[in-house]
Amino acid sequence: MRIRHILPSLLLLLAGCSGLLLRSANEPTAAMSPTGAQIDSGRITSSTGCKLDYRIYDADTEDRSSLVVLAHGFLRSQERMQALAEAIAASGIPVVTLDFCNSRIWNGRHAQNGLDMVALAHALDAKRVIYAGFSAGGLAAVIAGRADAKAIGIITLDLVETQGLGIRAAAGIDKPLLAIAGEPTNCNALGNGQAVFAATENARIQRIESAGHCDFEAPTDVLCELICSDPDSDAPSLPIPSQRERIIASTTLAIHALLEDNLQAWPDQ
């Protein structure tokens, strides 16, 4: 039984070692995405001493006073959040992704990851911050949103809870927590993020029907699809938009709803 639970993490670790989980360049660089977003890369140092690589996605704006900090899942990388970051930037909102440097296969260090998200937002001199993240990155986003007085809201993407960290953080949250969730599967601990949302009166939840854990990555990879069960694998193909497109659209709408202080613009379920 223990081997069954450990195997997914081992496979993810091997993928990281083999290069399947892409890492950003070490030196600061600038590039242009296919969607027209300007991408600037950089690096800061975590309070633990390791190096945090990040990428900022902008679209025709130098104003980063409002910023989305977007986190990847456990043992994944910022590459897996690229399409979502590009869509957010294309809507006019700057977004920064990062590679967590403190996580290990035996210890996710999710609380430290949350503090690293806050440190990055402060290093970029953001005045209003939305913390967002996928899976364990969503857990880190909840912790960051609780810790940072500059946070105006939190967005979680198929959040996975562990060790009561999210429940304790959510219990003290005084700002909106907008949760986008997929179907309960093996890779989201059968939807255990629900306990986090139940810990605060400020949570609103939108469930994406038939969405699996890998649908929250863009792009995902064969490894994720191999490990994580697909809720609609035996069902007829859904019409466009796909689950991934719906997740990206809902996340972007949630960000604008938070920035405009109009939560009714983001329908929960």
N, C-alpha and C positions, 0 to 999 in steps of 0.2 A: 504493500500500500504506500509506504514512504517513497519507494522508487517511482511510483506513478506520479506523485506530486513533484518530485525533484527533477524528473526527466525533462519537462518543458524548459525549466531554467537552465539545465545543462545544455540543451540544444541551442538556446539563445546565446549562451556564453560561447559555444563553439562557433556560432555564426559571427559573433563579434570578433573572435580571433581570426576567422578566415576571411574577414573583409566584407561579409554580407551586410553588416551594419555599418554603413558608411560614416566616416567622420569628416568634420570640416577641416579646412586647411589651417595650419598653425599660424601663418602670417596674416595680418589684416589685408583684406582684398575687397574689391568692388566689382559687381557684375550686374547684368540685367537679366531678369527672368523672362520666359516666353510671354508672360502676361503683361510685361512692361514695368514690373516693379523693380526698383533699384534695390540691390542686395549688397549690404556692407557687412563684412565679417570682422570679428575681433575676438579678444580674449581678456578675461579678468581672472584674478586669483581668488579662489574660495578662502573662507576663513580657516579652512583646514590645510591650506597650502597647495592643493591641486589646482590645475588650470581649467577654467570653464570657457570653452569655445562657444561663440554665439554668432547669429546672423540676424541683421535687421532688414526687414522688408518694408520699403516705402513706396508710395505712388504719388509723385508730383507734390510732395510736401517736405519741408524741412522742420515742421513743427512736430516734435515728439513729446510734447507736454502730456498728451494722452497716449498711453502705450498699452498694448496687450503683450503679456509675457506668456508664451505658449510652451508647455513642457511635453516631452515624449514619455512613453511607457517604460516599464522596468526592463533594463538591459537593452533598450532600443536606442535610437539616435534621432537628432533633429531632422535628419533626412526624411524620416517617416511622417513629418508634419508639414512638409514643404508645400504641397498643393493647398492645404488649408491656409497656411500663412500667406501664400500668394493671393488667394481669394479675399482674405481679410484686407490685405494691402490694396488690392484693386478696388475695394469699396471705400478707400480713402483713410483707412486707419493704420498707422504704423504698428508693426508686430515684430517681436524679437523671439527667436527660438534659441535653444541652448542644448549643449550636451552635458548632462550631469556627470560629474567626475568623481563623486564620492560613493556611488552605488557599487556594491559587490554582490556576487551571486549568493553569498551567505548573509548579507546584510544590505537591504535596500537603502538604508539611511535616509528615509523619506523626510524626516523632520529637517535634516541638514539640507536636503534638496529644496525644501520650501524656503529656508533661509537664504540659499544661494539664488533663488528666484528674486527674492526681495533685494539682495545685494546687487543683482544685475540691474533691476529697475532703478535703484538709487544711483548706480554708476552712470546710467544713461540720463540722469536728471529728469526722470518722469515725475509729473505733478499729480496725475490721475492714472491709476493703474488698474487694469483688469487682469487677474491671474487666471489662466486657463490651462488645462492639461488633460491628457489621455491616460486612462488606466491608473497606474501608480503615480503618473504625473499629475493626474487629477487630485490625488491625495495630497501631493506636494503643494498644489495650487490652493487647496483649502487651508493648509497650514500657513502658506504665504499670505493669503487674504486675511487670516486672523491676525497675523503678526504685524502687518503693514498698515499704518494709519492712512497712507495715501491710497489704499485700495478702495475702489468704488463698487466692486463686485467680483464674483468668482464664477467661472464656467467649468463644469466637469464633463468629460467625455468618457462614458462607460467606466466610471470611477471604480477602482478596486480598493476596498478597505483592508487594513491589517492592524492587528495589535491594539485596536481601539483608538488609533491616532486620529483618524478622521472624525470619529464621534466626539472625542474630547475637544478638538479644534472647532468643530461646527457648533458645539454647545455655547461657545462664546462669541459667535459671529453676529455682528450687528449690521450686516450689509447683505444684499441679495446674493443667493447662491442658485444659479440656474444650471440644472442638471439635464444633460442629454444622455439617454441610456438606451442600450440595445437589449436584446433578449437575454435572459439568464443562460449562461453557457459555462463551460469549464474554465475559460480564460478570464471571466469577470467574477470568478468565485461564486457562480450561480446568482449573480446580481446582489452581492452583499453590500454594495454601495448604498442600498436603500436605507440601511441603518444610520448612515451618515446624514442623509436628508431628513430622516425622522427626528434627528437630534436638534434641529433648529426650525423655528417658525418662519425663517426667511428663505426657505428652499422652495423652488418650483421645479417640476419635473416634466420633461417631454420625452416620451418613449418613441423610438424609431422602430416601427413594426418590421420584423424579420431581419433586423440588423445584427450581425455578428461582431465580435470584438475587432476583427481585422478591418471591418468596414470603417472604423474610426481612424485608421491610418491612411495616408494618401501621399505617396504610394505605399502599399504594403509589400510583402514579399512572400515567396513560396514557404519559407519557414513558418511564418505566422499562420498561413492557410493550412499548413500541415498539422500544426499543433492545436489550433483552435477550431472547435466545432462550428459549423455553418448552419444557422437555424433554418435557412431556406434552401438547403442543398437538394432536397427532394421535392421542393415545390415548384410550380411553374414560374418562369421568369417574370418578375414584376415589370410593369411598364416604366419607361423613363419618367421622372428622374429615379435613378438608382438610390439604394440606401446611402452610399457614400456621398452622392450629390445632395441628398436631403440633409445629411449631417453637416456638410459644409455650409449649406444655405441657412440651416437653423442656427449654427454657431455664429455666423456673420450677423444674422438678425439679432441674436441675443446680445452681441457686442454693441450694436447700435442702440438697442433698447436701454442698456445700462448707461451708455454715454449720454443719451438724451433723457435719462430719468423717466422713461416711459415703458414700464414693464408690461403694460397691457399690449404693447406691440409684439410681444413674444408669447404666443399662445402655449400654455402648458397643457398637460393631459392628466 
